[in-house]
Amino acid sequence: MSTAAWIEAVTPDDLDRDPYPTWARLRAEAPVCWVPWADLWFVTRWEDCLAVGADAEAFRGAKDHPTLERVFGAPNVLTAVDPEHRDLRDAVDPLLRPRAVNGYIDDLARPIVRRHVDALRGRGAGELMGDFFEPVSVEALGELLGLGVDAATLRQWFHGLNVGVANVESDPAKFATADAITAAIEERLDPLLERLAREPDGSMLSHMLHGGRDGEPRPASLVLPSLKVILLGGMQEPGHAAGSTLLGLLTRPEQLARVAADPKLVATAVTEGLRWIAPIGAVERQATRDVVIAGQEIAAGDIVEVILASANRDERRYERPDEYDIDRPRQSHMAFGNGDHFCSGHFFSRQLERIALEELLAALPGLRQDPAREPVVRGWAFRAPKQLFATWDA
């Protein structure tokens, strides 16, 4: 079967189950490939993904992408261009910069993490995505934002938004799911935004309204789209990345034992986990003019899906890229994107992942994969374990 016929036969469900064989074949045969069912290009090799992300003149935020503004609204930090993009980053970035994060992350995250760890100690077995990683992730960011929303609701929000944003095939039922979540978010948060516009506090949500503004705050309509971006990417990414890191360690018990014995190795384990399974597997750009990437002509206005998960497993850059290995030579990865739209929350995310794994490994001796229940890993635009079963010495 020709490459063109084969990629036309690949379905979103195929990618959800396991996208990596598809990415490997595309890197080998068609590194810049038109995907008819999504009406956009996949770019899969490291050097080409890097080139698209770095060229802000030829590629901008993908305003015409089939899902981003449809689900989040506009303007948002993913699709906006300067000066609008700069203003939105001024609203989001300050509390996420390394110096700021280092000043609050332990006091914010460790009490949340320890509370969830304490609930696991005596059980001897559990499903760690639902019982630990996702609740820790949403509660920590929810507290930073100042949302006052319970963990179960936050998890429902990001799962529903995920359904819509990953819906590049434009399934009406999936958009209906995301639309219902959007309505619930706005109903819950509109009164909070109105209060914070009048009475600022120290929360990140307050800063999104007032940061960088000398006079009138940003209207809620300007803040909500980027807040939805954070509720999806920011809420799920730390917990999902930490879960993928633990899954990688569980496949390498000797490395898991080393990391558990030496907390200084946790940061290295997190970095390799982000490379091995990028929690946000793709980012979107739109060509501003006719451009050639890897010999392929891309027309002005075309949407390009930069497959970060594929770049992170490019055999031209990494040896044995499909293996999780904390001992591989230190190289940068692309899990947080690159260029002007590099993820604002990258440092917060890595520190939260580190703290979650430090506390979990210290509290659950003998942590190991449950031999009776296989982990369930799904997704391509967003990929992580959906269920991660483990046992430990109670």
C-alpha positions in Angstrom: 0.0 0.0 0.0 1.3 3.4 -0.9 2.1 5.9 1.9 -0.8 8.2 0.8 -3.3 5.3 0.8 -2.0 4.0 4.1 -2.2 7.4 5.9 -5.7 7.9 4.5 -6.7 4.5 6.1 -5.3 5.4 9.5 -8.1 6.5 11.8 -8.1 8.7 15.0 -8.9 5.5 16.9 -5.8 3.9 15.6 -3.7 6.8 16.8 -5.5 6.8 20.2 -4.5 3.2 20.7 -0.8 3.6 19.8 0.4 6.4 17.5 4.1 5.5 17.7 4.2 3.0 14.8 2.4 5.6 12.6 4.9 8.3 13.6 7.8 6.0 12.9 6.6 5.2 9.4 5.9 8.8 8.6 9.4 9.8 9.8 10.8 7.2 7.4 8.5 7.7 4.4 6.7 11.0 4.5 8.0 13.3 7.3 5.7 16.1 6.1 2.4 14.4 5.2 -1.1 15.6 4.3 -3.8 14.0 6.3 -7.1 14.1 4.5 -9.4 13.2 7.5 -7.9 16.1 9.5 -7.4 18.5 6.6 -3.9 19.4 7.8 -0.3 18.4 7.6 1.6 16.2 10.0 5.2 17.1 10.6 7.1 14.3 12.4 10.9 14.6 12.3 12.8 16.4 15.0 14.5 18.9 12.7 11.4 19.8 10.9 9.3 20.2 14.0 12.0 22.4 15.4 12.1 24.5 12.2 8.3 25.1 12.2 8.3 26.1 15.8 11.2 28.4 15.5 10.0 30.3 12.3 7.6 32.8 13.7 7.5 34.7 10.4 6.4 31.7 8.3 4.2 30.0 11.0 1.8 31.6 13.4 -0.8 30.4 15.9 -3.3 28.3 14.0 -6.5 30.4 14.1 -8.1 28.3 11.5 -7.4 25.0 13.2 -10.6 22.9 13.3 -10.8 22.7 17.1 -8.8 25.3 19.0 -10.9 28.4 18.7 -14.0 26.2 18.3 -13.4 24.8 21.8 -11.5 27.5 23.7 -12.8 30.7 22.1 -10.7 33.6 21.0 -8.3 35.2 21.6 -6.3 32.5 23.4 -2.6 32.1 24.0 -2.3 29.2 21.5 -3.7 31.0 18.4 -3.2 34.7 19.1 -0.4 36.7 17.5 1.4 39.8 18.8 0.6 42.3 20.2 -2.5 40.3 21.5 -0.3 37.2 22.2 2.1 39.3 24.2 -0.6 40.8 26.3 -2.0 37.3 27.1 1.4 36.1 28.0 1.8 39.1 30.3 -1.4 37.9 32.0 -0.3 34.2 32.4 3.5 34.1 32.7 4.7 36.0 35.8 3.5 33.5 38.4 4.9 30.6 36.3 8.5 31.9 35.9 11.2 29.8 37.6 12.0 32.3 40.4 8.3 32.7 41.2 7.6 29.0 41.1 10.6 28.2 43.4 9.2 30.6 45.9 5.8 28.9 46.4 5.9 25.3 44.9 6.8 23.4 48.0 4.4 25.1 50.3 1.7 24.8 47.6 2.2 21.2 46.4 3.7 19.1 49.2 0.6 19.3 51.5 -1.6 18.3 48.7 0.7 15.5 47.6 1.2 14.2 51.1 -2.6 14.1 51.8 -3.1 11.9 48.8 -0.1 9.7 49.6 -1.3 9.2 53.2 -4.6 7.9 51.7 -2.6 5.2 49.8 -0.1 4.0 52.3 -1.9 1.1 53.9 -3.8 -0.1 50.9 -1.1 -2.1 49.2 -2.6 -1.7 45.8 -4.3 1.0 43.7 -5.0 2.7 40.4 -2.6 5.6 40.6 -3.9 7.9 37.9 -7.4 8.4 39.4 -6.3 8.0 43.0 -3.2 10.1 43.0 -1.7 11.8 39.9 -4.7 13.5 38.4 -6.1 14.7 41.8 -2.7 16.1 42.8 -2.3 17.8 39.4 -5.7 19.5 39.3 -5.7 20.5 43.0 -2.3 22.2 42.9 -3.1 24.2 39.8 -6.6 24.9 41.0 -5.2 26.4 44.2 -2.6 28.5 42.4 -5.4 29.8 40.1 -7.7 30.5 43.1 -10.6 28.7 41.5 -12.2 27.2 44.7 -13.4 24.2 42.6 -13.2 20.6 43.8 -10.9 18.1 42.2 -13.6 15.9 40.7 -15.1 18.8 38.8 -11.7 20.0 37.6 -11.0 16.5 36.3 -14.4 16.4 34.5 -13.6 19.8 32.9 -10.2 18.8 31.5 -11.4 15.5 30.2 -14.3 17.1 28.5 -12.2 19.9 26.9 -9.8 17.2 25.8 -12.5 15.4 23.9 -13.2 18.6 21.9 -9.6 19.8 21.3 -8.5 16.3 20.1 -11.5 16.2 17.7 -9.7 17.1 14.5 -12.1 14.9 12.6 -14.9 17.3 13.7 -17.3 14.7 15.2 -20.4 16.7 16.3 -20.9 14.5 19.3 -17.4 15.2 20.6 -17.9 18.9 20.1 -21.2 18.7 22.0 -19.3 17.1 25.0 -16.8 20.0 25.0 -19.6 22.6 24.6 -21.4 21.3 27.7 -18.2 21.5 29.7 -17.5 25.1 28.4 -21.0 26.1 29.5 -20.4 24.6 33.0 -17.0 26.4 33.3 -18.5 29.8 32.4 -21.5 29.3 34.7 -19.2 28.5 37.6 -16.4 31.0 37.0 -18.1 34.1 35.6 -19.2 35.3 39.1 -15.6 34.7 40.4 -14.1 36.7 37.5 -16.6 39.6 38.2 -15.6 39.7 41.8 -11.8 39.6 41.1 -12.2 42.4 38.6 -13.5 44.6 41.4 -11.4 43.1 44.3 -8.0 41.7 43.1 -6.2 39.1 45.3 -3.0 37.2 45.0 -4.3 34.4 42.8 -3.1 33.6 39.3 -6.7 34.2 38.1 -6.6 37.7 39.5 -3.3 38.3 37.8 -4.8 37.2 34.5 -7.3 40.0 34.9 -5.0 42.7 36.2 -1.4 41.8 35.3 0.3 44.2 33.0 -2.7 46.6 33.1 -2.3 50.0 34.7 -6.0 50.8 34.5 -9.0 48.8 33.6 -8.7 45.0 34.0 -8.9 42.7 31.1 -12.6 41.8 30.5 -13.6 38.2 31.4 -14.2 37.5 27.7 -10.4 38.1 27.1 -9.4 35.9 30.0 -11.7 32.9 29.7 -10.3 31.4 26.4 -6.8 31.3 27.8 -8.1 30.1 31.1 -9.7 27.1 29.3 -6.3 26.4 27.7 -4.8 26.2 31.2 -7.7 24.1 32.5 -6.9 21.6 29.8 -3.1 21.6 29.3 -2.1 22.9 32.7 -4.5 20.7 34.7 -3.8 17.5 33.0 -0.1 17.8 31.9 1.7 17.5 35.3 -0.3 14.6 36.5 -0.3 12.8 33.2 3.5 13.3 32.7 4.2 12.1 36.2 2.1 9.0 35.6 3.9 8.3 32.3 7.2 8.7 34.1 6.2 6.2 36.8 5.0 3.8 34.0 8.4 4.1 32.4 10.1 3.4 35.7 7.8 0.4 36.3 9.1 -1.1 33.0 12.6 -0.7 34.3 12.5 -2.0 37.9 16.3 -1.6 38.4 16.0 2.0 37.4 12.9 2.5 39.7 14.9 1.1 42.6 17.7 3.5 41.9 15.4 6.5 41.7 13.5 5.5 44.9 16.8 5.2 46.7 18.2 8.5 45.5 15.6 11.4 45.2 18.2 13.4 43.3 17.5 11.2 40.3 13.8 12.1 40.2 14.3 15.2 38.0 16.2 13.0 35.5 13.4 10.5 35.6 10.8 13.2 34.9 12.8 14.6 32.0 13.0 11.1 30.4 9.3 10.6 31.0 8.4 13.8 29.2 10.5 12.6 26.2 9.2 9.1 26.2 5.5 10.0 26.3 4.9 13.6 25.6 1.7 14.4 27.4 0.8 17.0 24.8 1.6 15.1 21.7 1.1 17.8 19.1 0.8 21.6 18.7 -0.7 23.5 15.8 0.7 26.2 13.5 -0.6 27.9 10.4 1.5 28.9 7.4 1.5 32.7 6.8 2.9 32.2 3.2 3.9 29.5 0.8 6.8 27.6 2.4 8.8 24.4 1.8 9.5 22.0 4.7 11.6 18.8 4.0 10.9 19.3 0.3 7.2 19.5 0.7 5.3 22.6 -0.4 2.9 24.0 2.1 0.5 26.6 1.0 -0.3 29.9 2.8 -3.1 29.2 5.2 -2.5 25.5 5.6 -2.6 24.1 9.1 0.5 22.2 10.3 0.3 19.7 13.2 3.7 19.6 14.8 4.0 16.1 16.3 6.0 16.7 19.4 5.6 13.0 20.5 7.2 11.9 17.2 10.1 14.4 17.4 10.8 13.1 20.9 11.2 9.6 19.5 13.1 10.5 16.3 15.8 7.8 15.8 18.0 10.4 14.0 18.3 12.1 17.4 17.9 9.4 20.1 19.3 5.9 20.3 16.6 3.3 21.1 14.0 6.1 21.2 11.0 3.8 22.2 12.7 2.7 25.4 12.4 4.6 28.7 16.0 5.0 30.0 17.2 7.4 32.6 20.8 6.7 31.6 20.5 7.9 28.1 22.8 10.9 27.2 21.3 14.2 28.2 19.5 15.8 25.3 16.7 18.4 25.1 13.2 17.2 24.3 10.3 19.0 22.7 7.5 18.0 25.1 6.8 21.7 25.9 7.0 22.9 22.2 9.5 25.5 21.1 9.5 29.1 19.8 7.1 31.9 20.7 4.5 29.4 22.0 6.8 27.5 24.3 4.6 26.3 27.2 4.4 29.0 29.9 3.8 26.3 32.6 6.8 24.1 31.8 8.7 24.9 35.0 5.7 24.7 37.3 4.8 21.3 35.7 8.2 19.8 36.1 8.5 20.9 39.7 5.0 19.5 40.6 5.9 16.2 38.8 9.1 16.0 40.8 7.4 16.6 44.2 4.6 14.1 43.4 7.1 11.4 42.5 9.5 12.2 45.4 6.7 11.8 47.9 5.1 8.8 46.3 8.3 6.8 46.0 9.3 7.6 49.6 6.0 6.6 51.0 5.2 3.4 49.0 8.1 0.9 49.5 8.3 -1.9 47.0 6.2 -0.1 44.4 5.7 -2.3 41.4 3.4 -2.8 38.5 0.3 -4.9 39.3 0.9 -8.2 37.4 -2.8 -8.9 37.2 -3.9 -5.7 35.5 -2.2 -4.1 32.6 -1.9 -0.3 32.4 -4.2 1.4 29.9 -2.5 4.1 27.8 -4.5 6.1 25.3 -4.4 9.2 23.2 -2.3 10.9 20.5 -3.0 14.7 20.8 -2.9 14.1 24.6 -1.4 10.8 25.7 -0.9 9.3 29.2 -1.9 6.3 31.2 -5.7 6.3 31.7 -5.3 3.6 34.3 -2.0 2.7 36.1 -2.4 -0.2 38.5 0.4 -0.8 41.0 1.1 -2.7 44.2 3.4 -1.9 47.1 4.4 -3.1 50.6 1.7 -1.9 53.0 
